[in-house]
Amino acid sequence: MSVDIDSITRDLEKDLDLSRFGVVPLHELSVKMIQDDAEIREFLEVCVKQLGTSPETAIEVGVWKGGTHIVFRRLFKKVISIEEKDVTALTVARTIVEPERSVMVLRDSASPETRAVLDNHLAGRKVDMLFIDGDHSKDGVTSDWLLYHAFVRRGGIVAFHDTAGSWKGVSEFISELREGRWTEEPLRLIDIDSGARMGISYYVVR
Ligand SMILES: C[S@@+](CC[C@H](N)C(=O)[O-])C[C@H]1O[C@@H](n2cnc3c(N)ncnc32)[C@H](O)[C@@H]1O
């Protein structure tokens, strides 16, 4: 079965039940994403190839204006998103169809209590994908990886955004993962880099 990646990345409005807001246009809800189109598209293709066309669950750290949450929902049956600030995420969650497929955890991802919220929610079930795009400091990205990577099943994907050099802390942590500083074996990370100074790097859990 093929998946129309174009429709996943472009048709954000299809997931929004705008009728609840009368005629409020999408841009007034400010649903946006900070991704390079070519990179997020390639990453979705990687997900389809590795996880199939209807994977169960993704965890996203860092929602901002909801765009990636909605995009990931078009592939995954459920998306659990963690965000400490942006209330757009909550607006989006209340607006989309099938709200049971969106879990918004509006908390600091670095807090162990937030990890406990996910522990309770998942009750031992593993997820298919983790997308880390929250606090871009070295400590922040390290903490997100440490707290959440073990939720991903074998054969699942752990991905980081903004790995192409603009965010020093993220790049440093990715290098350390490659050198094997945090794991028994060095991790084989693959880079998706269109040259837009963003970049997505990911590895498959072995
Ligand atoms: C780069 S934006 C996310 C972009 C989004 N994934 C997209 O592609 O459109 C980073 C988000 O992470 C959130 N954030 C930063 N530190 C956080 C933390 N410690 N816990 C939860 N969210 C955090 C910020 O509030 C911001 O909304």
The ligand as an SDF file (V2000), in Angstrom:
LIG
                    3D

 27 29  0  0  0  0  0  0  0  0999 V2000
   11.4340   24.2490   17.6040 C   0  0  0  0  0  0  0  0  0  0  0  0
    9.9260   24.2810   18.4950 S   0  0  0  0  0  0  0  0  0  0  0  0
    9.0840   22.8260   17.9820 C   0  0  0  0  0  0  0  0  0  0  0  0
    8.7180   22.8710   16.5400 C   0  0  0  0  0  0  0  0  0  0  0  0
    7.7470   21.8160   16.0630 C   0  0  0  0  0  0  0  0  0  0  0  0
    8.1730   20.4580   16.3240 N   0  0  0  0  0  0  0  0  0  0  0  0
    7.6220   22.0310   14.5860 C   0  0  0  0  0  0  0  0  0  0  0  0
    8.3460   21.4140   13.8040 O   0  0  0  0  0  0  0  0  0  0  0  0
    6.8460   22.8960   14.2130 O   0  0  0  0  0  0  0  0  0  0  0  0
   10.4340   23.8870   20.1140 C   0  0  0  0  0  0  0  0  0  0  0  0
    9.3020   23.8080   21.1080 C   0  0  0  0  0  0  0  0  0  0  0  0
    9.7910   23.1450   22.2660 O   0  0  0  0  0  0  0  0  0  0  0  0
    9.2170   23.7450   23.4050 C   0  0  0  0  0  0  0  0  0  0  0  0
   10.0940   23.4580   24.5480 N   0  0  0  0  0  0  0  0  0  0  0  0
   11.3280   23.9620   24.8050 C   0  0  0  0  0  0  0  0  0  0  0  0
   11.8120   23.4580   25.9440 N   0  0  0  0  0  0  0  0  0  0  0  0
   10.8660   22.5960   26.4190 C   0  0  0  0  0  0  0  0  0  0  0  0
   10.7700   21.7770   27.5660 C   0  0  0  0  0  0  0  0  0  0  0  0
   11.7620   21.6990   28.4640 N   0  0  0  0  0  0  0  0  0  0  0  0
    9.6540   21.0320   27.7500 N   0  0  0  0  0  0  0  0  0  0  0  0
    8.6490   21.0700   26.8350 C   0  0  0  0  0  0  0  0  0  0  0  0
    8.6740   21.8360   25.7340 N   0  0  0  0  0  0  0  0  0  0  0  0
    9.7710   22.5970   25.5230 C   0  0  0  0  0  0  0  0  0  0  0  0
    9.1420   25.2320   23.0530 C   0  0  0  0  0  0  0  0  0  0  0  0
    8.1660   25.8850   23.8490 O   0  0  0  0  0  0  0  0  0  0  0  0
    8.7900   25.1800   21.5790 C   0  0  0  0  0  0  0  0  0  0  0  0
    7.3940   25.2520   21.3870 O   0  0  0  0  0  0  0  0  0  0  0  0
  1  2  1  0
  2  3  1  0
  2 10  1  0
  3  4  1  0
  4  5  1  0
  5  6  1  0
  5  7  1  0
  7  8  2  0
  7  9  1  0
 10 11  1  0
 11 12  1  0
 11 26  1  0
 12 13  1  0
 13 14  1  0
 13 24  1  0
 14 15  1  0
 14 23  1  0
 15 16  2  0
 16 17  1  0
 17 18  1  0
 17 23  2  0
 18 19  1  0
 18 20  2  0
 20 21  1  0
 21 22  2  0
 22 23  1  0
 24 25  1  0
 24 26  1  0
 26 27  1  0
M  CHG  2   2   1   9  -1
M  END
$$$$
